[in-house]
Amino acid sequence: MEETRTRQTSNPRKVKMTHHRPRVEMLALRFGYFPKVFMYKGQRIVVNHVVRCWNVSAKNPRLVFLVECGDKQHQLNHHTLSGEWTIDEPTNDH
């Protein structure tokens, strides 16, 4: 008979979220809030500037940042419950 164990977390507010977007590693924030440098697919990407930001308050609340990085724009999502950052594929080339 197989035994199943569950692990208790020390932080009851920490929620494991499953996102359908690829994850990114945020390396630096500007003013402690805006994305500045992140890793995506093994590449270090520097944000030139934030074009737009907004809140999405749904079942999965998040802060969304449309950022310009070189000749591409990316939509970065900061999931407020889990603290994870995800990315949507580039929206356009200049």
N, C-alpha and C positions, 0 to 999 in steps of 0.2 A: 504494500500500500504506500502510495506516494504522499509525502507530507508537504503541505503548502504553508509558507511563512509570509507574513506581511511585515514590512518595516515601518515602525512609527517614526514620524518626522518630528524634530525638535521645534520646528516652526509651523504651527497649525495654519497660518495664513498662506504659506507657500503652496501654490497650486500647480500641478503638472499639467501643462497645456499641450495639445497636439495641434500644430499649425500646418496648413497645407502649403505654406510658402517656405522657401529655403531660408535657413538660419544664417545670420552673419555674426561675427564677433566685433563688438564695438570697442575700438582701441582708445578713442579719445572723444570727449564731448566739449563743445564750445559753450562757455557760461554754465557748465554743469547740466545742460539741457539739450542743446542742439547737436546733432551728429557732426563730427569733425573728421575722424579717420576710422575706417572699418576694414575688416578682412572679409573677402568673399571669393570663394573658389580659389583659395591660395594666393590671391592678389591683395595687396595693401592699396586701398582706394582713399584718396583725399577728397573731401567735400569742398568744392570751391565756394558755394553758398547755398543757403536754403531758399528755395523759390517760394514755397508755401508750406504751412503746417496746419493741421486741424485735428479735432478729436472725433473718434468714432465711439459712441457709447451704446453698444449692443451687448449681446450675450458674451462677446469677447472684446472688452473695452481696450482701446489702444490709441496711441498718439501716432499720427501719420505725418511723415515729412517727405515732401518732394524736393530732392536735392540735385544739384548740378555737379557732376564730377567729370572734369575734362570736357569731352564732346558728347557725353551721355547724361540723361536724367534717370534717376532711380527713385522708386518710392520705398522708403524705409518705414517699418512699422515697429513701434515700441509697445509691446504687450504689457499693460500696466499690472496685471495680476501676477504674471510669471516673471516679469523683468526681462524677458527674451526680446531680441531684435530679429526681425525677418525682413526679407526684401522681395519686391516684385521685380520681374525682369525689366530691363531698361525700357522706358516709355517711348523714346525717340532719339535719333541722332541729329546733330545740328548740321 
